Amino acid sequence: MNGEIDYSQWSPNKLAERVTLLESQLKEQTARYDQLLQKSKAPIPLPIPKLSKPKSVRQFNPSKYTTRLIALKFAYLGQQYNGLEYHANNKTPYPTIEEELWKALHKAKLISPIPNPSLKEGEPNWDGCEYSKCGRTDKGVSAFGQVISIRVRSNRPLISTESEKSQEEEGTEEEDRERCEHNAAYNTMTPFDPIKDEIPYPQILNRLLPSEIRVLGWCPSPPEDFSARFSCTERCYKYFFTQPAFTPTVGMKGLLHTKKLHGRRREGWLDIQAMREAARKFEGSHDFRNFCKVDPSKQIDMFVRLVNSSEITEVNTGEGGPMGYLGFPDFQQYHPPRTERIESELQPQDFDKAASPLAQSIPKLYAFKVKGSGFLWHQVRHMVAILFLIGQGLEKPSLVDDLLDTKKTPQKPVYDMADAAPLVLEDCKFGSGLRWITLDDPSGNGTGAFKKRGKSDGKHGIGGAVDELWKVWHKHKIDETLASSLLDLMIRGHKSDAESYNRVPQGDNDYGLPDEARKQESQKIFLGGDSSRYGGKYTSVLERPRMETVDAINAKYLKRKGIDPRERNGVKTMSPEE
C-alpha cells in the first residue's frame, strides 16, 4: 500500500490517540509559522553610515596680516536702497549701501573691526577701520563716483621678530597652512610691489556685492591724513529729466491759462531756456537756507555754499524709441503769438506744424548738472524743484534771485522738493594727489595668488562688472520698451484717433469744448517723479506760508532737548551733505 497506514483495522481507542497526536503536531507547526510571519513584517534595519570627521572651522587671525589705508571708488543704483548711510537700531524697508559694502568687506576678511558690544552680530561696525565716506546720499539716490577711505588687509608679507617666530612655531596645522598660503606667491628676497602684488580689491568685492553696486577702482596710496569726506575738493551732482516731463494734455484743454504764467504753454513741456537762465543764477557763493531742509539736531547756522557751475545740458541718447506719438501736433508744444491774444483769436499757425519729423528724437533727455565744494541737506533736490516750476511756466527765473536774497526772503516758503530717483552723485574730486587703479588697468589686476588661479581682470567676461551691469540695464531697457510700446499703442490703436491727433486744430473751438470745460480747476505739478500730480489752484512760491527762521527752529530743538543755549557748543554742528 506504498507505506500508507491502514486505519480500518484500528480499534476506536487507538484511533483517538492518533487524532490527538496529529492535532498537537498541527498546533506546533502553526505556532512556528506565526513566528516566522511576524519576523518577516519587522522593518529591515538600514546600515549605519560611517560618519566623517567634521571639518574644523578655520579661524581667521588678522594679526598675521599687514594692513594699509586705501580709497575705494564705487557706483550704485540707489532706487532699491535706503540711502548710503546705515544707522544702528533703525530698521528700514530696504537695505543701505553701507550694509551691503560692509558684508562684502567682512566676508572677504578685508576688515577686522574692533568688537563693539552695543552692536548686534552682523551689524556694520567700522570701529578701528579708519572709515570715512565722501557724500551721504539719501534713499533712492544713486552715485557714479562715490568714494570711501578704509584700512584693509594687505598681501604685503608680515616681517616677524624672533619672539614672533617662536610663537609661530607653536601654531596649529591650520594656522601654518594659512600662513603658507599667504606668503606662497611671494619671495621674501623680492621687493613687494604695492600694486601688482596686492590683493585686487575691486575684483574681490565685485564678486560679493549685488549687481547694482560696482567697485570701479582703488587708490593705493592716499595721503596719511586723507579723509574721503574732508579731503574732497568738489562734488558733482546730476539730476535727469525728460522733455516732455510727462505726457502732454492734448488740445486746447492742455494749454495753461493762468494770467500769472511766464508765457502760455502746453502741459507736460518744459521751457528749457528759462530753466537754463535760472540755473545760472545758482553759480557763485550764496546763502542757500531757502534751498535745503533744516535739521535742528545739527544746529547749523551757516548756509553759505560755493557753487562752481550750474547748467542744464541735453543728454545724447541716440535715436529715440517707439514714443513717436509725441511728434503729433496735438501733443506738441504750443508757440504763443508775439502779442497776447485771447483764446478765440488762436490760429492754426500758433501750433508747431513741423513737429512730426521730430518723432524719432523725442522724448529728449536733459540733466541739471551742478558742481560745488559741498552741499546742504537736500539742497540739490530743492534747487531742481524750483527749476521745474520755472520750466513749467508757473514761476519766473527771477524767483531764484528772490530766494537767494535772505534779506528779502528771510524765511523759507513752503514747497516740495524734487523726487530722489533721478538724482546721481556723479563724481568726487580730490586734487592731483590720488592715483586710481581701475578695473582695466593692467597694473592693478593682481599678479599674486589671485591671478595665478586664473581669475579674470574683473571688468569683462563672465562675472565681470560690465556683464553684471549689462544684465541690470537689459532688464530695465526691456521694461522701458514694453511700456513705451503699450503707451504708443494706446494712442495709435485706432486709425481715426491717430488721424485726429495728427491734424492741426482750426481755431479755438475746434475740439468742441466750451470755455468752462477747457479751464483747469487744478494745476498739474511736476517734481521729477514718474508722473505729475494735481496741486489745486496754483499759488506762487513767494505768496505761500513761510517756515520759521533757522534761529527759531534751532532754539526750539534745544528747548525740547533741555539743552541750555549757552552750552550749544556741545551739540554736534556738522554740515550735512546731500
Buried (B, 14 or more C-beta within 10 A) or exposed (E): EEEEEEEEEEEEEEEEEEEEEEEEEEEEEEEEEEEEEEEEEEEEEEEEEEEEEEEEEEEEEEEBBBBBBBBBBBBBBBBEBBBBBBEEEEEEEEBBBBBBBBBBBBEBEBBBBEEEEEBEEEEBBBEBBBBBBBBBBBBBBBBBBBBBBBBBBBBBBBEEEEEEEEEBEEBEEEBEEBBEEBBEBBEEEEEBBEBBBBBBBBBBBBBBBBBBBBBBBBBBBBEEEBBBBEBBEBBBBBBBBBBBBBBBBBBBBBBBBBEEBBEBBBBBBBBBEBBBBBBBBBBEEBBBBBBBEBBBEBBBEEBEBEBEBBBBEEEEEEEBBBBBBBBBBBBBBBBEEEEEBEBEEBEEEBBBEEBBEBBEBBBBBBBBBBBBEBBBBBBBBBBBBBBBBBBBBBBBBEBBBBBBEBEEBEBBBEBEBBBBBBBBBBBBBBEEEBBBBEBBBEEBBBBBBBBEEEBBBBBEEEEBBEEBBEEBEEEEEEEEEEEBEEBBEEBBEEEEEBEBBBEBBEEBBBBEBEEEEBEBEEBBBBBBBEEBEEBEEBBBBEEEEEBEBBEEBBBEBBEEEEBEEEEBEEBEBEEBBB
